Amino acid sequence: MGPGNRCRRRRLGRTWRHDQRCNLNLPGRETHDMNAPVRLKTSAMIASIAAEGQRTIAAPFGNALAKAAETRPNIVGMTADLGKYTDLHIFQQAHPDRFYQMGMAEQLLLMSAAGMAREGFQPWVTTYAVFAARRAYDFLCLAIAEEDLDVKVCCALPGLTTGYGPSHQATEDIAIFRGMPSLTIIDPCDAVEIDQATTALADHRGPVYMRLLRGKVPAMLDEYGYQFELGKAKMIRDGADVLVISSGLMTMRALETADALKADKIDVAVLHVPTIKPLDEATILAAAGAKPGRLVVVAENHTVIGGLGEAVAGAMMRAGVYAPFRQVALPDAFLEAGALPTLHDRYGISTSAMSANIKGWLAQ
């Protein structure tokens, strides 16, 4: 069974009925009988997160890993029938003798990776984040993390980056993995950082979980002279009124929000936190306490439960750093299926929704 069949088996399907409780106003819908089934175009559900006209780079992870493997003969690529859908096919084309297709069995995938690591290889494992977090947690925990093995688990579709509904939306993956000892957690922002992080992680020994953006990924951080450092948070821009502490694609949204709020004379700082664990508490606490009274907003493509927001709040409370605190995050709920732009607006992680929330909080 190929990747296409795998997706058909594990997603919610492409046909929905109108529901008066949740009218998503999805693209492609026509006026018709409210009880009649409608078909949503696949392109609307897997649309790029890039803004219109934004510069993108194709398959940054696959290309970076293929390049890293040129000088690191111990790197191997492994996947569970999802090479094409995690950009690992780029590595496969460059190094076919070091690529392993394990089929639709995430537990077997991670156990095999553990065995490869014990033999001196550095396995780079790819699948969807929901499958690594929900289906194969115990294997990652006991076979890899407990043994402190050098396995990099890199997973596509983190948070709300697909419209296929709860079967594919890993909105709670960071919450699941934050409590696992020994595991480093990375949530890169864009194509620039994915490239840099992949290179850095190849030089780092130990188990890692990295969230992946796939396909044509926006590129923004190079405009700020950014350089990824494992375990380090970095202030990308400063501002007097609001401090946004963000990870993953929400750093892009935070920078866009900062530009949008200039018109309202609201000065927004953006602190990017790509390493969720171990958390750079020193940099975060210094920024949160630097300007008394400044609103602190944590923005993440993850549920409000157990992610970066609660990690930052906990660090601030333990250190006695007190500031007005808010979260831009996904709700503690199973999210709807639909078009990504509509879902991002609905659940508050679009640039426009984030801007409106920050203005509202400042007005309180």
Residue frames as qw, qx, qy, qz and C-alpha x, y, z in Angstrom:
[[0.000, 0.889, 0.457, 0.000, 0.00, 0.00, 0.00],
 [0.470, 0.366, 0.003, 0.803, 1.58, 3.30, -1.10],
 [0.146, -0.146, -0.356, 0.911, 1.59, 6.72, 0.57],
 [0.347, -0.155, -0.289, -0.879, -1.58, 7.77, -1.22],
 [0.643, -0.338, -0.649, -0.228, -3.50, 4.81, 0.18],
 [0.447, -0.212, -0.598, 0.631, -2.01, 5.49, 3.61],
 [0.065, 0.006, 0.139, -0.988, -3.38, 9.03, 3.57],
 [0.534, -0.230, -0.445, -0.681, -6.81, 7.87, 2.47],
 [0.637, -0.291, -0.709, 0.082, -6.92, 5.33, 5.27],
 [0.472, -0.301, -0.508, 0.655, -5.84, 7.70, 8.05],
 [0.033, -0.058, 0.038, -0.997, -7.55, 10.97, 7.30],
 [0.374, 0.311, 0.585, -0.649, -11.11, 11.95, 7.99],
 [0.440, 0.492, 0.709, 0.250, -11.98, 11.91, 4.29],
 [0.171, 0.016, 0.250, 0.953, -12.76, 14.65, 1.82],
 [0.273, -0.487, -0.557, -0.615, -16.52, 14.86, 2.15],
 [0.065, -0.175, -0.630, 0.754, -18.33, 16.79, 4.88],
 [0.083, -0.707, -0.648, -0.270, -21.88, 17.86, 5.54],
 [0.050, -0.584, 0.088, -0.805, -22.82, 21.38, 6.52],
 [0.482, -0.416, -0.680, 0.364, -23.15, 21.71, 10.27],
 [0.131, -0.879, -0.225, -0.400, -25.00, 24.64, 11.77],
 [0.654, -0.722, -0.013, 0.227, -22.63, 24.51, 14.75],
 [0.492, -0.508, 0.407, 0.578, -19.53, 25.01, 12.60],
 [0.626, 0.736, 0.248, 0.064, -19.99, 26.71, 9.25],
 [0.629, -0.374, 0.237, 0.639, -16.41, 27.15, 8.05],
 [0.382, 0.866, 0.004, -0.321, -17.29, 29.07, 4.85],
 [0.639, -0.300, 0.561, 0.432, -14.75, 26.94, 3.03],
 [0.220, 0.528, -0.456, -0.682, -13.50, 27.78, -0.47],
 [0.155, 0.107, -0.901, -0.391, -15.11, 25.79, -3.24],
 [0.166, 0.380, 0.850, -0.324, -18.49, 25.41, -1.56],
 [0.143, -0.226, -0.479, -0.836, -21.55, 26.28, -3.57],
 [0.500, -0.026, 0.340, -0.796, -25.11, 27.08, -2.56],
 [0.495, -0.013, -0.806, -0.323, -27.05, 23.83, -2.38],
 [0.759, -0.475, -0.341, -0.284, -29.21, 21.68, -0.16],
 [0.272, -0.730, 0.501, -0.377, -27.89, 21.96, 3.41],
 [0.842, -0.245, 0.453, -0.160, -28.09, 18.17, 3.76],
 [0.858, 0.502, -0.089, 0.058, -26.20, 17.44, 0.56],
 [0.775, -0.366, 0.162, 0.488, -22.54, 16.37, 0.82],
 [0.302, 0.937, -0.163, -0.060, -19.91, 18.80, -0.44],
 [0.899, 0.062, 0.005, 0.434, -16.41, 18.14, -1.66],
 [0.206, -0.934, 0.179, 0.230, -13.53, 20.31, -0.50],
 [0.691, 0.641, -0.301, 0.149, -10.57, 20.60, -2.80],
 [0.868, -0.248, -0.167, 0.397, -7.44, 18.95, -1.42],
 [0.467, 0.419, -0.079, 0.774, -5.37, 22.01, -2.33],
 [0.296, -0.738, -0.019, -0.606, -7.36, 24.11, 0.15],
 [0.835, -0.541, -0.048, -0.089, -6.56, 21.71, 2.98],
 [0.833, -0.206, 0.092, 0.506, -2.82, 21.41, 2.34],
 [0.312, 0.902, 0.043, 0.294, -2.24, 24.99, 1.21],
 [0.580, 0.226, -0.334, 0.708, 1.15, 26.52, 1.91],
 [0.383, -0.744, -0.392, 0.382, 1.44, 28.58, 5.07],
 [0.385, -0.056, 0.164, 0.906, 3.30, 31.20, 3.03],
 [0.218, 0.706, 0.286, -0.610, 1.65, 34.57, 2.58],
 [0.653, 0.691, 0.293, 0.102, 0.83, 35.65, -0.95],
 [0.416, 0.855, -0.194, 0.243, 4.04, 36.62, -2.73],
 [0.539, -0.739, 0.405, -0.023, 6.25, 35.49, 0.14],
 [0.380, 0.592, -0.707, -0.068, 9.62, 33.99, -0.77],
 [0.919, -0.236, 0.237, -0.210, 9.81, 30.22, -0.28],
 [0.087, 0.550, -0.822, -0.117, 12.43, 27.48, -0.48],
 [0.873, 0.032, -0.319, -0.366, 11.54, 23.97, -1.62],
 [0.949, -0.151, -0.270, 0.067, 12.19, 20.99, 0.68],
 [0.013, 0.830, -0.453, 0.325, 14.74, 22.66, 3.02],
 [0.721, -0.452, 0.495, -0.175, 14.96, 19.64, 5.33],
 [0.942, 0.214, 0.241, 0.089, 15.54, 17.05, 2.62],
 [0.564, 0.740, -0.169, 0.324, 18.16, 19.17, 0.89],
 [0.206, -0.798, 0.466, -0.321, 19.97, 20.05, 4.12],
 [0.825, -0.315, 0.458, -0.104, 20.08, 16.42, 5.25],
 [0.887, 0.413, 0.101, 0.178, 21.33, 15.22, 1.87],
 [0.327, 0.816, -0.310, 0.363, 24.11, 17.80, 2.02],
 [0.477, -0.676, 0.486, -0.281, 25.03, 16.95, 5.61],
 [0.944, -0.072, 0.321, -0.034, 25.27, 13.26, 4.71],
 [0.685, 0.676, -0.224, 0.157, 27.93, 14.01, 2.09],
 [0.237, 0.622, -0.593, 0.453, 30.51, 14.45, 4.86],
 [0.475, -0.315, 0.643, -0.512, 28.88, 12.25, 7.50],
 [0.435, 0.146, -0.820, -0.343, 28.80, 8.63, 6.28],
 [0.036, -0.133, -0.916, 0.377, 26.98, 7.44, 9.42],
 [0.428, 0.241, 0.213, -0.845, 23.78, 9.37, 8.57],
 [0.032, 0.210, 0.923, 0.320, 20.91, 7.18, 7.38],
 [0.415, -0.021, -0.024, -0.909, 17.35, 8.14, 6.45],
 [0.036, -0.206, -0.976, 0.061, 14.36, 6.08, 7.60],
 [0.404, -0.007, 0.018, -0.914, 10.64, 6.58, 7.13],
 [0.358, 0.229, 0.868, -0.257, 7.27, 4.86, 7.50],
 [0.342, 0.520, 0.719, 0.310, 5.89, 5.13, 3.97],
 [0.039, 0.945, 0.290, -0.144, 6.04, 8.93, 4.07],
 [0.590, -0.194, 0.225, 0.751, 9.34, 9.86, 2.42],
 [0.214, 0.470, 0.442, 0.733, 7.70, 11.99, -0.25],
 [0.293, -0.807, -0.386, -0.338, 5.47, 13.70, 2.30],
 [0.578, -0.766, -0.022, 0.280, 8.30, 14.64, 4.68],
 [0.328, 0.893, -0.302, -0.053, 10.81, 15.66, 1.97],
 [0.616, -0.481, 0.609, 0.134, 13.04, 12.69, 2.84],
 [0.834, 0.444, 0.309, 0.110, 12.78, 11.59, -0.81],
 [0.283, 0.913, -0.284, 0.080, 15.46, 14.22, -1.53],
 [0.394, -0.611, 0.685, -0.060, 17.83, 12.33, 0.74],
 [0.834, 0.108, 0.539, -0.042, 16.76, 9.05, -0.86],
 [0.680, 0.730, 0.038, 0.055, 17.65, 10.34, -4.33],
 [0.125, 0.862, -0.468, 0.149, 21.07, 11.55, -3.17],
 [0.097, -0.445, 0.859, -0.234, 21.93, 8.52, -0.99],
 [0.802, -0.042, -0.309, -0.509, 19.77, 5.56, -2.06],
 [0.686, 0.082, -0.697, 0.195, 22.01, 3.03, -0.32],
 [0.179, 0.016, -0.634, 0.752, 21.44, 4.78, 3.03],
 [0.491, -0.107, -0.002, -0.865, 17.65, 5.07, 2.82],
 [0.043, -0.098, -0.985, 0.139, 15.31, 2.61, 4.55],
 [0.523, -0.198, -0.250, -0.791, 11.59, 2.36, 3.82],
 [0.083, -0.100, 0.900, -0.417, 10.02, 0.64, 6.84],
 [0.259, -0.404, -0.801, -0.358, 6.39, 0.57, 5.70],
 [0.390, -0.597, -0.114, -0.691, 3.35, 1.69, 7.67],
 [0.800, -0.418, -0.405, 0.146, 4.65, 0.73, 11.10],
 [0.000, -0.867, 0.239, -0.437, 5.90, 3.57, 13.27],
 [0.752, -0.584, 0.295, -0.086, 6.76, 1.31, 16.20],
 [0.911, 0.109, 0.210, 0.338, 8.96, -0.81, 13.95],
 [0.421, 0.790, -0.038, 0.445, 10.46, 2.34, 12.46],
 [0.248, -0.851, 0.313, -0.340, 11.61, 3.68, 15.83],
 [0.860, -0.381, 0.338, 0.034, 12.81, 0.32, 17.14],
 [0.837, 0.368, 0.138, 0.381, 14.83, -0.17, 13.94],
 [0.201, 0.862, -0.158, 0.437, 16.27, 3.31, 14.33],
 [0.593, -0.717, 0.331, -0.158, 17.31, 2.45, 17.88],
 [0.929, -0.067, 0.291, 0.220, 19.11, -0.63, 16.59],
 [0.621, 0.643, 0.034, 0.446, 20.86, 1.39, 13.87],
 [0.122, -0.898, 0.238, -0.350, 21.99, 3.96, 16.45],
 [0.792, -0.513, 0.332, 0.003, 23.43, 1.20, 18.65],
 [0.871, 0.167, 0.271, 0.375, 25.53, 0.11, 15.67],
 [0.443, -0.356, 0.154, 0.808, 27.04, 3.59, 15.27],
 [0.179, 0.472, 0.532, 0.680, 24.71, 5.11, 12.68],
 [0.094, 0.271, 0.315, -0.905, 22.84, 8.38, 13.09],
 [0.132, 0.474, 0.823, 0.283, 19.26, 7.65, 11.95],
 [0.209, 0.137, 0.035, -0.968, 17.05, 10.49, 10.76],
 [0.111, 0.365, 0.924, -0.027, 13.50, 9.25, 11.10],
 [0.241, 0.047, -0.102, -0.964, 10.52, 10.92, 9.42],
 [0.046, -0.466, -0.877, -0.105, 6.78, 10.46, 9.70],
 [0.216, -0.690, -0.248, -0.645, 3.80, 12.62, 10.60],
 [0.042, -0.398, 0.558, -0.727, 3.90, 14.18, 14.05],
 [0.755, -0.244, 0.106, -0.599, 0.63, 12.53, 15.08],
 [0.935, 0.077, -0.343, -0.052, 2.03, 9.08, 14.40],
 [0.492, 0.327, -0.582, 0.558, 5.28, 9.61, 16.31],
 [0.198, -0.349, 0.435, -0.806, 3.56, 11.26, 19.27],
 [0.745, -0.140, 0.190, -0.624, 0.42, 9.15, 19.63],
 [0.942, 0.160, -0.218, -0.197, 1.23, 5.83, 18.00],
 [0.827, 0.229, -0.378, 0.348, 4.87, 5.23, 18.86],
 [0.249, -0.852, 0.241, -0.392, 5.46, 7.20, 22.06],
 [0.836, -0.482, 0.258, -0.037, 6.55, 4.25, 24.18],
 [0.893, 0.224, 0.105, 0.377, 9.10, 3.12, 21.60],
 [0.306, 0.758, -0.142, 0.558, 10.67, 6.57, 21.40],
 [0.478, -0.774, 0.225, -0.349, 10.67, 6.85, 25.19],
 [0.833, -0.427, 0.350, -0.021, 12.12, 3.50, 26.21],
 [0.891, 0.211, 0.225, 0.334, 14.13, 2.39, 23.17],
 [0.496, 0.616, 0.037, 0.611, 15.64, 5.77, 22.25],
 [0.149, -0.833, 0.126, -0.518, 15.35, 8.47, 24.94],
 [0.788, -0.590, 0.154, -0.082, 16.03, 6.27, 27.97],
 [0.892, -0.031, 0.181, 0.414, 19.07, 4.84, 26.22],
 [0.101, -0.840, 0.170, 0.506, 20.19, 8.33, 25.10],
 [0.667, 0.157, 0.578, 0.443, 20.60, 7.15, 21.52],
 [0.059, -0.427, 0.261, 0.864, 21.54, 9.45, 18.66],
 [0.229, 0.460, 0.802, 0.305, 18.25, 9.37, 16.74],
 [0.109, 0.202, -0.007, -0.973, 16.66, 12.41, 15.11],
 [0.203, 0.518, 0.831, 0.001, 12.87, 12.13, 14.80],
 [0.026, 0.223, -0.166, -0.960, 11.67, 14.78, 12.33],
 [0.206, 0.461, 0.860, -0.080, 7.93, 15.04, 11.84],
 [0.041, -0.201, -0.400, -0.893, 5.71, 16.84, 9.36],
 [0.382, -0.564, -0.521, -0.514, 2.24, 18.34, 9.93],
 [0.310, -0.199, -0.632, 0.682, 2.88, 19.84, 13.39],
 [0.128, 0.362, 0.354, -0.853, 0.05, 21.77, 15.00],
 [0.527, 0.659, 0.437, -0.310, -2.43, 23.25, 12.55],
 [0.000, -0.547, 0.550, 0.631, -0.52, 22.86, 9.29],
 [0.075, -0.103, -0.887, -0.443, -3.02, 20.57, 7.61],
 [0.501, -0.071, 0.029, -0.862, -6.75, 20.81, 7.14],
 [0.551, -0.004, -0.793, -0.259, -7.38, 17.08, 7.42],
 [0.706, -0.538, -0.143, -0.439, -8.74, 17.23, 10.94],
 [0.583, -0.665, 0.417, -0.211, -7.69, 15.55, 14.22],
 [0.978, 0.034, 0.163, 0.125, -6.35, 12.39, 12.57],
 [0.717, 0.409, 0.006, 0.565, -3.52, 14.45, 11.07],
 [0.019, -0.844, 0.103, -0.526, -3.31, 17.60, 13.25],
 [0.696, -0.144, -0.510, 0.485, -0.61, 17.17, 15.90],
 [0.147, -0.812, -0.038, -0.564, -1.82, 19.99, 18.12],
 [0.684, -0.687, 0.155, -0.189, -0.57, 18.34, 21.33],
 [0.882, 0.255, -0.287, 0.271, 2.77, 16.80, 20.29],
 [0.233, 0.563, -0.461, 0.645, 4.95, 19.15, 22.34],
 [0.610, -0.480, 0.283, -0.563, 2.81, 18.56, 25.42],
 [0.992, -0.038, -0.084, -0.080, 3.24, 14.81, 24.91],
 [0.814, 0.303, -0.262, 0.421, 7.02, 15.01, 24.51],
 [0.006, -0.788, 0.301, -0.536, 8.01, 17.77, 26.96],
 [0.708, -0.561, 0.311, -0.296, 7.85, 15.37, 29.90],
 [0.977, 0.134, -0.079, 0.142, 10.16, 12.83, 28.30],
 [0.489, -0.749, 0.321, 0.313, 13.65, 12.95, 29.88],
 [0.559, -0.263, 0.565, 0.547, 16.70, 13.29, 27.59],
 [0.468, 0.558, 0.588, 0.350, 14.66, 14.40, 24.56],
 [0.125, -0.328, 0.104, 0.931, 15.58, 17.68, 22.86],
 [0.350, 0.683, 0.641, -0.030, 12.59, 19.41, 21.19],
 [0.196, -0.234, 0.291, 0.907, 13.03, 21.79, 18.25],
 [0.356, 0.728, 0.575, -0.114, 10.31, 23.90, 16.58],
 [0.369, -0.126, 0.302, 0.870, 11.96, 25.81, 13.70],
 [0.238, 0.598, 0.225, -0.732, 10.39, 28.88, 12.18],
 [0.592, 0.702, -0.071, -0.389, 11.03, 28.76, 8.44],
 [0.908, 0.387, -0.082, 0.141, 13.12, 27.26, 5.63],
 [0.252, 0.757, -0.454, 0.396, 16.21, 29.20, 6.71],
 [0.449, -0.544, 0.578, -0.410, 16.10, 27.79, 10.21],
 [0.970, 0.034, 0.186, -0.154, 15.21, 24.26, 9.11],
 [0.737, 0.561, -0.280, 0.253, 18.36, 24.25, 6.99],
 [0.058, 0.678, -0.539, 0.496, 20.50, 25.62, 9.83],
 [0.691, -0.393, 0.432, -0.425, 18.96, 23.37, 12.49],
 [0.983, 0.174, -0.022, -0.057, 19.42, 20.22, 10.41],
 [0.578, 0.578, -0.424, 0.389, 23.11, 20.98, 10.01],
 [0.205, -0.599, 0.529, -0.566, 23.49, 21.76, 13.72],
 [0.849, -0.236, 0.285, -0.377, 21.65, 18.62, 14.82],
 [0.899, 0.333, -0.271, 0.083, 23.89, 16.44, 12.66],
 [0.377, 0.507, -0.549, 0.547, 26.74, 17.61, 14.90],
 [0.462, -0.435, 0.420, -0.649, 24.74, 17.09, 18.10],
 [0.348, 0.033, -0.937, 0.018, 24.68, 13.72, 19.81],
 [0.180, 0.160, 0.739, -0.629, 21.45, 12.57, 21.42],
 [0.156, 0.511, 0.831, 0.151, 17.74, 12.03, 20.78],
 [0.076, 0.224, -0.023, -0.971, 15.86, 14.90, 19.14],
 [0.298, 0.623, 0.723, 0.010, 12.27, 15.56, 18.13],
 [0.073, -0.276, 0.189, 0.940, 12.02, 18.26, 15.46],
 [0.474, 0.649, 0.491, -0.336, 8.82, 19.65, 13.96],
 [0.373, -0.031, 0.582, 0.722, 8.98, 19.98, 10.18],
 [0.473, 0.669, 0.118, -0.561, 7.46, 22.36, 7.68],
 [0.612, 0.033, 0.703, 0.360, 7.50, 20.62, 4.32],
 [0.488, 0.691, 0.478, 0.237, 7.27, 21.41, 0.62],
 [0.303, 0.583, 0.046, 0.752, 7.67, 25.09, -0.31],
 [0.512, -0.609, -0.451, 0.404, 8.50, 26.63, 3.05],
 [0.054, 0.980, 0.061, 0.182, 8.53, 30.40, 3.66],
 [0.699, 0.015, -0.187, 0.690, 11.94, 32.03, 4.15],
 [0.137, -0.931, -0.174, -0.289, 12.14, 35.10, 6.37],
 [0.666, -0.704, -0.006, 0.247, 14.76, 34.89, 9.12],
 [0.694, 0.078, 0.166, 0.696, 17.74, 35.54, 6.85],
 [0.113, 0.786, 0.207, 0.571, 16.37, 39.08, 6.43],
 [0.487, -0.849, 0.054, -0.198, 17.19, 39.57, 10.12],
 [0.280, 0.650, -0.663, 0.243, 20.67, 38.02, 9.99],
 [0.799, -0.396, 0.272, -0.361, 19.44, 35.12, 12.10],
 [0.441, 0.390, -0.808, 0.035, 21.59, 32.11, 12.94],
 [0.861, -0.365, -0.227, -0.272, 20.21, 29.04, 14.73],
 [0.133, 0.456, -0.780, 0.408, 21.96, 27.92, 17.90],
 [0.628, -0.284, -0.718, -0.095, 20.78, 24.80, 19.66],
 [0.499, -0.473, -0.584, 0.432, 19.30, 25.65, 23.05],
 [0.209, -0.220, -0.105, 0.947, 19.27, 29.41, 22.46],
 [0.191, 0.826, 0.528, -0.056, 16.40, 31.88, 22.20],
 [0.401, -0.008, 0.185, 0.897, 17.10, 35.06, 20.22],
 [0.154, 0.731, 0.320, -0.583, 15.60, 38.52, 20.14],
 [0.511, 0.392, 0.543, 0.539, 14.80, 39.21, 16.50],
 [0.066, 0.586, 0.145, 0.795, 13.39, 42.69, 17.08],
 [0.211, -0.241, -0.621, 0.715, 12.86, 44.82, 20.17],
 [0.205, -0.567, -0.429, -0.673, 9.81, 46.81, 21.18],
 [0.029, -0.244, 0.498, -0.832, 8.52, 48.77, 24.15],
 [0.596, -0.152, 0.075, -0.785, 4.83, 47.82, 24.35],
 [0.952, -0.021, 0.097, -0.291, 4.58, 44.07, 23.77],
 [0.096, -0.510, 0.846, 0.120, 6.98, 41.14, 23.98],
 [0.917, 0.162, -0.092, -0.354, 5.96, 38.19, 21.81],
 [0.310, -0.450, 0.837, 0.029, 7.77, 34.98, 22.76],
 [0.824, 0.358, -0.001, -0.439, 7.21, 32.56, 19.90],
 [0.447, -0.292, 0.808, 0.248, 8.29, 29.34, 18.25],
 [0.480, 0.313, 0.786, 0.232, 7.82, 27.66, 14.88],
 [0.218, 0.508, 0.520, 0.651, 5.72, 29.32, 12.22],
 [0.235, -0.880, -0.410, 0.054, 4.25, 31.66, 14.86],
 [0.433, -0.505, 0.106, 0.739, 7.51, 33.61, 14.84],
 [0.206, 0.229, 0.543, 0.781, 6.74, 34.49, 11.21],
 [0.180, -0.742, -0.580, -0.285, 3.27, 35.53, 12.29],
 [0.447, -0.727, -0.245, 0.460, 4.69, 37.53, 15.19],
 [0.362, -0.234, 0.275, 0.860, 7.01, 39.47, 12.87],
 [0.021, 0.441, 0.608, 0.660, 4.12, 40.15, 10.49],
 [0.334, -0.786, -0.519, 0.024, 1.98, 41.26, 13.42],
 [0.447, -0.542, -0.069, 0.708, 4.73, 43.60, 14.63],
 [0.199, 0.050, 0.426, 0.881, 4.80, 45.24, 11.20],
 [0.150, -0.594, -0.659, -0.437, 1.00, 45.47, 11.07],
 [0.411, -0.759, -0.453, 0.221, 0.73, 47.10, 14.51],
 [0.412, -0.097, 0.030, 0.906, 3.17, 49.86, 13.62],
 [0.057, -0.482, -0.429, -0.762, 0.23, 51.71, 12.07],
 [0.531, -0.727, -0.379, -0.214, -1.41, 51.76, 15.51],
 [0.042, 0.748, -0.444, 0.491, 1.82, 52.96, 17.12],
 [0.877, -0.415, 0.195, -0.145, 2.19, 49.68, 19.00],
 [0.230, 0.707, -0.667, 0.035, 5.82, 48.66, 19.39],
 [0.969, -0.140, 0.070, -0.191, 6.24, 44.87, 19.40],
 [0.090, -0.620, 0.778, 0.041, 9.35, 42.88, 20.32],
 [0.940, 0.129, -0.195, -0.247, 9.76, 39.31, 19.03],
 [0.293, -0.562, 0.768, -0.091, 11.80, 36.71, 20.93],
 [0.807, 0.235, -0.437, -0.319, 12.16, 33.52, 18.92],
 [0.523, -0.433, 0.693, -0.241, 12.45, 30.26, 20.90],
 [0.684, 0.321, -0.551, -0.355, 13.25, 27.39, 18.51],
 [0.408, 0.101, -0.872, 0.251, 14.45, 25.02, 21.26],
 [0.628, -0.533, -0.190, -0.534, 11.47, 24.13, 23.43],
 [0.826, -0.527, 0.196, -0.033, 13.50, 21.71, 25.53],
 [0.414, -0.477, -0.472, 0.616, 15.93, 22.47, 27.05],
 [0.075, 0.918, 0.340, 0.191, 14.34, 25.91, 27.36],
 [0.446, 0.293, -0.175, 0.827, 16.58, 28.98, 27.35],
 [0.353, -0.779, -0.507, 0.110, 15.07, 30.32, 30.57],
 [0.436, -0.440, -0.063, 0.782, 17.82, 32.88, 31.16],
 [0.113, 0.084, 0.407, 0.903, 17.14, 34.74, 27.90],
 [0.252, -0.582, -0.663, -0.397, 13.37, 34.48, 28.29],
 [0.447, -0.701, -0.449, 0.328, 13.39, 35.77, 31.88],
 [0.350, -0.298, 0.061, 0.886, 15.73, 38.62, 31.01],
 [0.023, -0.253, -0.508, -0.823, 13.44, 39.72, 28.18],
 [0.356, -0.633, -0.657, -0.204, 10.23, 39.30, 30.21],
 [0.475, -0.707, -0.337, 0.402, 11.61, 41.39, 33.06],
 [0.484, 0.096, 0.134, 0.859, 13.45, 44.00, 31.00],
 [0.125, -0.276, -0.154, -0.941, 10.57, 46.47, 30.71],
 [0.079, 0.256, 0.801, -0.535, 8.18, 46.46, 33.69],
 [0.436, 0.488, 0.347, -0.672, 4.54, 46.47, 32.65],
 [0.319, 0.374, -0.619, -0.613, 5.22, 45.30, 29.10],
 [0.877, 0.091, 0.175, -0.438, 2.63, 42.76, 27.91],
 [0.161, -0.368, 0.896, 0.191, 4.12, 39.29, 27.44],
 [0.829, 0.284, 0.043, -0.480, 2.40, 37.18, 24.76],
 [0.374, -0.289, 0.856, 0.212, 3.47, 33.61, 24.03],
 [0.695, 0.452, -0.125, -0.546, 2.56, 32.52, 20.49],
 [0.248, -0.291, 0.913, 0.144, 2.70, 28.89, 19.39],
 [0.635, 0.146, -0.501, -0.570, 1.22, 26.56, 16.81],
 [0.354, -0.024, -0.903, 0.241, 0.11, 24.17, 19.55],
 [0.472, -0.667, -0.544, -0.190, -2.65, 23.73, 22.08],
 [0.206, -0.789, 0.224, -0.534, -2.69, 26.06, 25.09],
 [0.860, -0.464, 0.165, -0.129, -2.05, 22.96, 27.20],
 [0.884, -0.286, 0.286, 0.237, 1.52, 21.85, 27.90],
 [0.710, 0.540, 0.112, 0.437, 3.48, 23.75, 25.27],
 [0.448, 0.307, -0.155, 0.825, 5.74, 26.79, 25.11],
 [0.283, -0.673, -0.095, -0.676, 3.17, 29.02, 26.84],
 [0.796, -0.582, -0.104, -0.128, 3.01, 26.96, 30.00],
 [0.818, -0.005, -0.157, 0.553, 6.78, 26.43, 29.93],
 [0.241, 0.476, -0.076, 0.843, 7.37, 30.20, 29.83],
 [0.498, -0.669, -0.098, -0.543, 4.69, 30.92, 32.45],
 [0.890, -0.393, -0.189, 0.129, 6.21, 28.32, 34.77],
 [0.662, 0.150, -0.153, 0.718, 9.70, 29.75, 34.36],
 [0.019, -0.592, 0.007, -0.806, 8.45, 33.29, 35.08],
 [0.681, -0.630, -0.132, -0.351, 6.57, 32.22, 38.21],
 [0.888, -0.244, -0.196, 0.336, 9.50, 30.23, 39.59],
 [0.540, 0.186, -0.092, 0.816, 11.82, 33.19, 39.05],
 [0.153, -0.682, -0.432, 0.570, 9.41, 35.77, 40.45],
 [0.087, -0.079, 0.369, 0.922, 9.15, 37.67, 37.15],
 [0.244, 0.593, 0.700, -0.313, 5.67, 39.17, 37.03],
 [0.063, 0.206, -0.368, -0.904, 4.18, 40.71, 33.88],
 [0.695, 0.336, 0.188, -0.606, 0.80, 40.84, 32.12],
 [0.213, -0.236, 0.911, 0.262, 0.66, 37.47, 30.34],
 [0.746, 0.370, 0.145, -0.534, -1.43, 36.16, 27.42],
 [0.490, -0.129, 0.808, 0.301, -1.31, 33.26, 24.96],
 [0.620, 0.468, -0.265, -0.571, -1.87, 32.99, 21.23],
 [0.135, -0.227, 0.963, 0.044, -2.36, 29.27, 20.78],
 [0.466, -0.140, -0.710, -0.509, -4.78, 26.62, 19.63],
 [0.636, -0.401, 0.186, -0.632, -7.70, 25.70, 21.88],
 [0.236, -0.211, 0.925, -0.209, -7.83, 22.58, 24.03],
 [0.734, 0.353, 0.317, -0.487, -10.11, 20.82, 21.55],
 [0.570, 0.133, 0.700, 0.409, -10.18, 18.56, 18.53],
 [0.110, 0.496, -0.160, -0.846, -10.07, 21.00, 15.63],
 [0.716, 0.533, 0.287, -0.347, -12.21, 21.05, 12.51],
 [0.587, 0.097, 0.572, 0.565, -11.22, 19.95, 9.03],
 [0.302, 0.899, 0.283, -0.145, -11.17, 22.64, 6.37],
 [0.556, 0.695, -0.046, 0.453, -9.12, 25.17, 4.45],
 [0.643, -0.169, -0.330, 0.670, -5.99, 26.26, 6.30],
 [0.095, 0.295, -0.044, 0.950, -6.45, 30.04, 5.97],
 [0.548, -0.521, -0.292, -0.586, -10.00, 29.72, 7.33],
 [0.810, -0.386, -0.412, 0.157, -8.88, 27.49, 10.18],
 [0.512, 0.040, -0.274, 0.813, -6.00, 29.81, 11.14],
 [0.182, -0.405, -0.044, -0.895, -8.44, 32.70, 11.36],
 [0.705, -0.463, -0.384, -0.375, -11.00, 30.65, 13.25],
 [0.834, -0.384, -0.310, 0.248, -8.52, 29.42, 15.85],
 [0.274, -0.958, 0.008, 0.083, -6.64, 32.70, 16.27],
 [0.684, -0.396, 0.336, 0.513, -3.18, 31.99, 14.83],
 [0.524, 0.641, 0.300, 0.474, -3.42, 34.10, 11.67],
 [0.363, 0.097, -0.113, 0.920, -1.64, 37.44, 11.53],
 [0.255, -0.478, -0.230, -0.808, -4.92, 39.37, 11.49],
 [0.715, -0.548, -0.408, -0.150, -6.34, 37.43, 14.46],
 [0.690, -0.226, -0.315, 0.612, -3.13, 37.84, 16.42],
 [0.176, 0.267, 0.001, 0.948, -3.02, 41.59, 15.73],
 [0.450, -0.552, -0.302, -0.634, -6.64, 42.02, 16.83],
 [0.769, -0.466, -0.420, 0.125, -6.08, 40.07, 20.04],
 [0.558, -0.076, -0.247, 0.789, -3.01, 42.06, 21.01],
 [0.053, -0.381, -0.096, -0.918, -4.83, 45.38, 20.44],
 [0.620, -0.547, -0.383, -0.412, -7.71, 44.11, 22.54],
 [0.759, -0.349, -0.397, 0.380, -5.45, 43.01, 25.39],
 [0.379, 0.093, -0.147, 0.909, -3.63, 46.35, 25.43],
 [0.243, -0.457, -0.214, -0.828, -6.97, 48.17, 25.60],
 [0.643, -0.494, -0.583, -0.048, -8.12, 46.29, 28.68]]
